[in-house]
């Protein structure tokens, strides 16, 4: 049973969506509840435009920030409206699975090996059977090894084989989740597109990223979709490193092999190093909205960097509230995903001046500003 808003989305009724959201009081808007309701559909996205599972990733990243109270009520409303409207522009095939079927009373490394062998043969049904056993008896092993398999195809997928499903494994494949089996099935269908090296799941990688600030500068360098994905994928790797989903090891080598001999964009590095934060006297979002310019990042980013330094939560909220003003039906999910990733890198940046992560923020905003109609609504 869907809410009225959910039914309007299922029926592709954009007018009803707008009417429902407009009628809701701010206190009645809950972005996380909305994402949870629509997650089963988001999980089985037929992404005809991008070929990857962008929508569920984008939505779970936003939900995470909502749960951590980064968003004001106004921002929650703007983001919920954007997600609801954009869902009517996407294509979804509703497929629901559950935990029923696995008959053995244990699952172990041999079960994992059999699952990977079936994925390698593109036999999703058999792979799913073994995954059910792992989901019941060894869920951490299952999640980490699926993500590790995803990293085997970074270069073929621009990182999506890993990044699209990291938040799914983290947020939806958890105890008592009604979406866990469907999430696993969806990931298996994706992974089965590719072939894998024998016994990939027993490769141990103890080579941590040696110089994260320098690696961040490298990944935040360059324009275009490929360079943007270097930055996004690095951010997700660092998040993966910190949480319980990572299990025994992390496949650092797959990421480093993907970016290869890429170098730092010296022009951008010099620009950020010379960009001194300008003290902000902006007290209200409307003042920020009217003064911030995507067209003139070199002039307006120093003020934003000052806000970030003084009040990270406010800076996150204001920028995510600003983005929906540029919404159009062809919304690119990389807009939010890259912004989320860059701001996460800023939060994790241990350097004194945070030049590496500021480069990432510039990269994300530059990508966004080059692709939207800059006439703010």
N, C-alpha and C positions, 0 to 999 in steps of 0.2 A: 504494500500500500504506500503510495507516494503522497507527499504533501501536495497542496494546491500548486505550489511553485514547481515541484517535481513533475506533476502531471502536465503543466504548461510546457515544460522542456521536452517531455516525451512526445507531446503533440506538436512541437515546433511552433508554438503560438507565442511569437515575440511580443505582441501587444499585451497579452495576458501577463507575461513575465514582467513587463515594465509596470503594468497596473498593480500587480501584487506587491512588488518591491516598493513602489512609490507609496502604497497604502500602509506599509509596515512602519511602526515606530522604531527608532534606532535601537531601543533596548530589546526589540524582538528579532533583530538580525544576528545570526550566529554563523559565521563563515565555516567553522569546523563542523557544525551539525549539517550544514548544506553539503560539504564535501563527503562526509560519512554517508549521507543518504544517496548521493549520486555515484559513490565509488564503484559499485558493481558494474555500472554502465561505463564509467571512465576506464575501467580495467580492460575492457574489450573493445577499445577504440580501433576502428578501421581507418587509420590515418592516411587517407588517400593523397593528402598534400605533401606530408613530410616522411611518411613511411615508418614512423617510429611512435612510441607511446608517450608523446609529449604532454598530453592533457592531464593525465593522472599525476605525473611528476610535478608539473606546474602547480596543480591544485594542492598536493600534499605539502609542498614547500610553503605555500601561502597558509595552509592550515596550521603548520608548525609555528609560524610566526604569530598567528592568531592565538594559539594555545599559550604561547609565552607572553601574551599581552603586549605585543608590539604595536598593535593596531588600535586606533580610536574607533568609536562606533561609526563615525562618518566613513572612515576608510573601509571598514568591514562591509558597509552597505555598497560602496562603489565596487569593491572587488567581487562581492556576491553577484551583483548585477552583471558585471563583465563576464564572469564565468558562466552564468545562466544563459546570457545572450549568445555567448560564443559556442556553447554546447549545441545550439540549434544550427550552427554553421558546420558542425563536425558530423562524422558518420560513426555510428556505434552499432555493434552487433551484440546483443545481450546473450552472454553465455554464462551459466551459473553451474558451479560444481560444488561438491562437499567432500567431507573426509571419509565417506563410506567406501568400502571395497577391500582395503588391505587386510589380509587374513593372518599373516605371521604375527607372532607376539614379540618381535624384536626387529631392530634395524641397526646396521652397523656399516663399517667401511665397505664391506662386500656389497651391501645394498646400494651405497653411493656409487660404487664402480659400475654396477649394473645399470643404474639410472643414466650415468654419463654415456655408457655404451649405446643405450637406446636413443639418447639425444643425438649422438654422433650419427646414428642411422636414420635420423629424422622420424623415429617412431614415438610420437608424442604420447600415445595411449599407454604404451608399456612404461615409458619414462615417468608418466604421471602415477602409475601404480606404485612404483618404487618410491617416488617422492612422498606419497601418502604415508608410507612407513616411516620415512625420515621425519616428516612433519610431526608425527605422533611421538616418536622416540628420540630423535636427534634433530630438533628444529634449528639449533644454532649451526650445526654442521651443514644442514641443508641450505640455509640462507647464505652462509659464507661461500660455500662451494658453487652455488648458482651465480653469485656475484663474481667470483673468481673466473668462472667460465665466461661470463660476460666480458671480462677484461681481455680475454683471448682474441676478441674481435674488434678492439677499439679502432683500429685503422680502417676497418671495413664499414664501420657504423658511425664514425665521428664521435665515438664514446657512448652512443646511446644504448648499446647492449649492456652497459654497466650503469650509466647515470639515470636512465629512465626508470630502472627498477630498484635502485638503492633506497629511495624513500618508500617504495612499496614493501620491500623486505623489512625495513625499519618500522614502519607504522601500521601495516596491515597484516603482516605475518607474525602475529603476536597472540598470546594466550587469550582465548575467548573471543577472538575476532571472527565475525561472521563472514569475512571476506578472504580469509587466509587461503583456502583451497583454490578459489577462483584466481587469486593473485599468483599462486604457484603455477596453475595451469596456463595462465596467460604468459608468464615468463618462459615456460617450457616451449610454448609455441614459437616464441621469438627466438630462443636459443637454438632451436632445431633448424633454423635457416642455415646454420654454419656447421663446419666440421671441426673436431678438436683433436689435439695431440693425445696420444695414449697416456693414460694415468696422469693427466694434467692436475688432478686434485691432490696428488701427493708431492707436488713440487713445493719445496719450502723456500721462501725468499726472505732473508734476514737483512737485505740491503735497503735500509730506510732511505728516504730522500735525504741527501747529505746537506744541501744548502737550499732550504725552502724559500728564503727571500729571493735568491737568484733565480730559482725555478719559477717563482711567481712572476718575476719580471719577464722572463722568457715567455711564459704562457699568456701573459697580459699584453704581449706585443703583437702588432699586426691587426689589420682590418679584415672583415669578412667572416663568413660562417665557420671556416675551419679553425682559424685562430681563436675565435670566440669559444669554440668547443674545447680547445686546449685549457683555457682558463676555467670553464665550467667543470671539466673533468678533474682538474687538479683540486678544486674546492671540494668536490664530492669524495675524492680519495682521502683528503685530510679529515673530512667528517667521518668517513668509514674507519679511519685509523683510530678515532677516538671513542667509538661506541662498541657495544657488545655484539654487533652483527659481524665484527671482523674475525671472530674465531681464532684460529691458530696462526694465520699468516696473511699477508697482503701482497698481491702481485705487483710490486713496484716496477719490476723490469718491463712489464707489458706497457705501462704508461711511458716510461723513458724511451723504450724502443719506438713508440709511436711518434713522439715529438722529435726524435732524432737529433739533428745538429742545428735546430732552430736557434736563432740568436736574438738578443735583446734589441728592441726597436729604440735605437739611441736617441732619435729625435723626441719620442714620447717621454723617455726617461729623463732627458734634460728638461723638458717642459714641466714635468711634475716636480722635479727637484727644485726648480726655480719658482714654483707656484706656492707662494706663502699664503697660509690661511688668513683670510680677512675677517676681522671680528664682525659677528653678526648681531644686529639689533632687532632681528625679526622675531616677533613674539607670537604671531599667529600664522596658521597655514595659508590663509588667503594672501598675506603679504609675501610669503615664500612663492606661492603660485604665480603671482603677478611679476615677480622679479627674476625668477629662475628661467634661463633660456637654453634650450637644447642647441639652438643655432650658434650660441656664443659660449661654449663650454669653458673656454680659456678665461673668460671674464667672470662667469657665475660659479664655477666649481670652487674657487677659493672660499667663497662664503659657505658653500655646502660642506666643505671639509672642516670648517670651523664648527659648524653645527654638529657634525659627526664626532668631533673631538670633545665637545662640551656635553652633548646629549645624544648618544647613539640611538636610543629608542625613538626620540623625536625625529631624528634624521631618517630612520627606516620608515617610520609611519608616513612622513610627509612625501617621500619619494614614491612610495607605493600608492599613495593617494593621488599623486600627480599623474601617474601613468594612464589610468583609465580615461583621463581627459582627451587622450589621443586615440581612443578605441575606434576600430573599424572592423567590419565583418571578417576581414582577412588577417585578423590578429595573429601575430607570430608568437608562439609560446616561448621562444627564446628570449623575448623581451623580459619577462618576469624571471625566467630561470637564470639568465645572466646577471640580472640585478641582484637576485638572491645570493648567487655564488660570489659575486664581487664583495657584497656587504659581509658575507660570512668570512671571506679572506681578510677583510679589514679587522673583523673581530678577533681573528686568530693571529694577526700580524704582530710579531714581537719586536719589530724594528722600532727605533725611536721616532723616526719621522713618517713611518708607514708608507714610504714611497712605493714599495711593491704592490700593496693592495690599492693604493690610490690609482696606480696605473690600470688595475683591473676595473675599478669603478669608471674611469675614463673610457676604457674599452667598451664596457657595457652600455654606457650612456651614448657614446659615439655610434655604436651599432643601432641603437634605438632611434636616435635623432636623424640618422641617414635614411630611415625607412618609414617614418610616419609623416603625416601631414602636420606641419609645425604650427598650424593655426589652432591654438588651444581652445577647447570648448568652454 
